[in-house]
């Protein structure tokens, strides 16, 4: 969930809002904004359901280095 301009954004709307704020090439995912929300959210749910299988899982949270911390959004 992302709060943007006083609005709560969920699922694909939140993901697209985050992508817009990241450096290239992530803002390019904004093209998916032309799809109807129902289709975007269905794709989001598929990605969420399979994320550990596709991207792996760790048993503990990573403590970011100062270099990585500088990339976090405020």
N, CA and C of each residue as an Amber inpcrd file, in Angstrom:
protein
   222
   0.8470000  -1.1690000   0.0000000   0.0000000   0.0000000   0.0000000
   0.8940000   1.2340000   0.0000000   0.5100000   2.2180000  -0.7740000
   1.2440000   3.4760000  -0.8940000   0.2450000   4.6150000  -0.7000000
   0.6390000   5.6130000   0.0780000  -0.1730000   6.8230000   0.2210000
   0.4620000   7.8810000  -0.6760000  -0.3070000   8.3610000  -1.6440000
   0.2050000   9.3530000  -2.5920000  -0.8420000  10.4490000  -2.7350000
  -0.4610000  11.6810000  -2.4220000  -1.3540000  12.8360000  -2.5010000
  -2.6570000  12.5850000  -1.7410000  -2.5160000  11.9730000  -0.5500000
  -3.6670000  11.7270000   0.2880000  -4.5440000  10.5650000  -0.1190000
  -4.1510000   9.8180000  -1.1430000  -4.9210000   8.6570000  -1.6040000
  -4.1640000   7.3820000  -1.2690000  -4.8830000   6.3580000  -0.8340000
  -4.2860000   5.0520000  -0.5570000  -4.3270000   4.2260000  -1.8440000
  -3.1560000   3.7960000  -2.2960000  -3.0600000   2.9840000  -3.5050000
  -2.7160000   1.5560000  -3.1070000  -3.3650000   0.5890000  -3.7490000
  -3.1410000  -0.8220000  -3.4420000  -2.7130000  -1.5660000  -4.6970000
  -2.1250000  -2.7350000  -4.4790000  -1.7610000  -3.6910000  -5.5180000
  -1.0510000  -3.0170000  -6.6950000  -1.5730000  -3.1770000  -7.8960000
  -0.8570000  -2.7000000  -9.0790000  -0.7370000  -1.1760000  -9.1020000
  -1.7340000  -0.4660000  -8.5610000  -1.6360000   0.9970000  -8.5120000
  -0.4500000   1.4210000  -7.6420000  -0.2580000   0.7390000  -6.5030000
   0.8700000   1.0460000  -5.6180000   2.1970000   0.6980000  -6.2910000
   2.2480000  -0.4510000  -6.9550000   3.4830000  -0.8700000  -7.6250000
   3.8690000   0.1220000  -8.7220000   2.8960000   0.6040000  -9.4780000
   3.1970000   1.5690000 -10.5370000   3.6310000   2.9120000  -9.9510000
   3.0420000   3.3120000  -8.8320000   3.4360000   4.5640000  -8.1830000
   4.8820000   4.4740000  -7.6990000   5.2590000   3.3350000  -7.1490000
   6.6430000   3.1350000  -6.7050000   7.5860000   3.1330000  -7.9010000
   7.2110000   2.4320000  -8.9700000   8.0670000   2.3500000 -10.1550000
   8.3300000   3.7300000 -10.7500000   7.3380000   4.6090000 -10.7140000
   7.5190000   5.9630000 -11.2600000   8.6150000   6.7270000 -10.5230000
   8.8260000   6.4210000  -9.2520000   9.8180000   7.1400000  -8.4430000
  11.2220000   6.5440000  -8.5210000  11.3500000   5.3790000  -9.0870000
  12.6510000   4.7180000  -9.1680000  13.4050000   5.1490000 -10.4200000
  14.7250000   4.9490000 -10.4290000  15.4980000   5.3140000 -11.6170000
  15.2180000   4.3680000 -12.7880000  15.6280000   4.8050000 -13.9620000
  15.4900000   4.0070000 -15.1860000  16.0410000   2.6100000 -14.9270000
  15.4020000   1.5820000 -15.3760000  14.3160000   1.4460000 -16.3400000
  12.9420000   1.2800000 -15.7050000  12.8320000   1.3290000 -14.3700000
  11.5740000   1.0350000 -13.6880000  10.4020000   1.9140000 -14.1140000
  10.5760000   3.2160000 -14.3420000   9.4110000   4.0180000 -14.7570000
   8.7720000   3.5380000 -16.0640000   9.5050000   2.7580000 -16.8400000
   8.9380000   2.2390000 -18.0890000   7.7650000   1.2970000 -17.8360000
   7.6770000   0.7300000 -16.6290000   6.5510000  -0.1430000 -16.3050000
   5.2440000   0.6380000 -16.2520000   5.3220000   1.9530000 -16.2890000
   4.1340000   2.7920000 -16.3160000   3.2400000   2.5320000 -17.5130000
   3.7960000   1.9390000 -18.5660000   2.9740000   1.6230000 -19.7370000
   1.8600000   0.6450000 -19.3780000   2.0490000  -0.1370000 -18.3130000
   1.0060000  -1.0660000 -17.8850000  -0.1910000  -0.3260000 -17.2930000
  -0.0280000   0.9580000 -17.0150000  -1.1230000   1.7620000 -16.4900000
  -2.2770000   1.9060000 -17.4670000  -2.0420000   1.6340000 -18.7470000
  -3.1210000   1.7230000 -19.7350000  -4.0510000   0.5170000 -19.6670000
  -3.6030000  -0.5580000 -19.0220000  -4.4490000  -1.7380000 -18.8780000
  -5.5220000  -1.4760000 -17.8270000  -6.6670000  -2.0760000 -17.9740000
  -7.7040000  -1.9390000 -16.9370000  -7.1840000  -2.4640000 -15.5950000
  -7.5980000  -1.8360000 -14.5030000  -7.1150000  -2.1940000 -13.1700000
  -7.3380000  -3.6750000 -12.8620000  -8.4410000  -4.2360000 -13.2760000
  -8.7210000  -5.6550000 -13.0130000  -7.6700000  -6.5720000 -13.6010000
  -7.2330000  -6.2750000 -14.8190000  -6.1910000  -7.0820000 -15.4710000
  -4.8600000  -6.8690000 -14.7670000  -4.5140000  -5.5960000 -14.4720000
  -3.2510000  -5.3110000 -13.7710000  -3.2040000  -6.0050000 -12.4220000
  -4.3260000  -5.9370000 -11.6680000  -4.3500000  -6.5630000 -10.3520000
  -4.2580000  -8.0830000 -10.4410000  -4.8420000  -8.6760000 -11.4810000
  -4.7280000 -10.1280000 -11.6730000  -3.2640000 -10.5060000 -11.9190000
  -2.5710000  -9.7350000 -12.7590000  -1.1470000  -9.9900000 -12.9980000
  -0.3300000  -9.7830000 -11.7220000  -0.6940000  -8.7690000 -10.9420000
  -0.0250000  -8.5040000  -9.6690000  -0.1850000  -9.7000000  -8.7270000
  -1.4020000 -10.2540000  -8.6510000  -1.6490000 -11.4000000  -7.7620000
  -0.8460000 -12.6230000  -8.2010000  -0.7160000 -12.8330000  -9.5100000
   0.0950000 -13.9590000 -10.0050000   1.5420000 -13.7730000  -9.5810000
   2.0720000 -12.5750000  -9.7680000   3.4520000 -12.2940000  -9.3600000
   3.6170000 -12.4870000  -7.8580000   2.6710000 -11.9880000  -7.0630000
   2.7500000 -12.1160000  -5.6050000   2.6940000 -13.5800000  -5.1770000
   1.8770000 -14.3690000  -5.8320000   1.7240000 -15.7780000  -5.4740000
   2.9870000 -16.5870000  -5.7530000   3.7360000 -16.2180000  -6.7960000
   4.8920000 -17.0080000  -7.2270000   6.2400000 -16.3450000  -6.9420000
   6.2430000 -15.2240000  -6.2360000   7.4820000 -14.4660000  -6.0820000
   8.6020000 -15.2560000  -5.4210000   8.3040000 -16.0630000  -4.4220000
   9.3640000 -16.8140000  -3.7550000   9.9410000 -17.8900000  -4.6640000
   9.1160000 -18.5110000  -5.4510000   9.5950000 -19.5300000  -6.3880000
  10.5000000 -18.8990000  -7.4490000  10.1300000 -17.7210000  -7.9270000
  10.8760000 -17.0770000  -9.0010000  12.0930000 -16.3040000  -8.5070000
  11.9970000 -15.6630000  -7.3500000  13.0620000 -14.7690000  -6.8830000
  13.7790000 -15.2550000  -5.6350000  13.3140000 -16.3550000  -5.0250000
  13.9650000 -16.8990000  -3.8410000  13.4210000 -16.3020000  -2.5570000
  13.8500000 -16.9100000  -1.4520000  13.3840000 -16.4940000  -0.1310000
  14.5500000 -16.5900000   0.8360000  14.6400000 -15.6590000   1.7640000
  15.6850000 -15.7030000   2.7760000  15.0520000 -15.8820000   4.1450000
  15.8410000 -16.3880000   5.0950000  15.3060000 -16.6370000   6.4330000
  15.4400000 -15.4310000   7.3500000  16.1900000 -14.4220000   6.9200000
  16.3210000 -13.2160000   7.7230000  16.3130000 -11.9900000   6.8240000
  15.9930000 -10.8540000   7.4210000  15.9670000  -9.5970000   6.6800000
  17.3950000  -9.0820000   6.4980000  17.6420000  -8.4680000   5.3740000
  18.9400000  -7.8970000   5.0850000  19.0550000  -6.5280000   5.7630000
  20.2060000  -6.2630000   6.3600000  20.4900000  -4.9340000   6.8870000
  21.2210000  -4.1950000   5.7640000  20.6260000  -3.1230000   5.2410000
  21.2340000  -2.4640000   4.0760000  22.5420000  -1.7590000   4.4220000
  23.4440000  -1.8070000   3.4660000  24.6930000  -1.0590000   3.5840000
  24.3720000   0.4190000   3.4120000  25.2770000   1.3140000   3.8120000
  25.0280000   2.7460000   3.5930000  24.7680000   3.0650000   2.1200000
  25.4500000   2.3630000   1.2210000  25.2440000   2.5920000  -0.2160000
  23.8160000   2.2300000  -0.6240000  23.3250000   1.0820000  -0.1450000
  21.9560000   0.6950000  -0.4670000  20.9490000   1.6060000   0.2290000
  21.2240000   1.9990000   1.4500000  20.3080000   2.8740000   2.1980000
  20.0880000   4.1850000   1.4540000  21.1050000   4.6860000   0.7430000
  20.9730000   5.9410000   0.0180000  19.9750000   5.8240000  -1.1470000
  19.6500000   4.5980000  -1.5340000  18.7040000   4.3700000  -2.6290000
  17.2650000   4.2810000  -2.1600000  17.0270000   4.2700000  -0.8350000
  15.6730000   4.1720000  -0.2910000  14.9420000   5.4860000  -0.5010000
  13.6420000   5.3790000  -0.7100000  12.8130000   6.5700000  -0.8290000
  12.4160000   7.0580000   0.5450000  12.3480000   8.3680000   0.7190000
  11.8930000   8.9480000   1.9850000  10.3880000   9.0400000   2.0090000
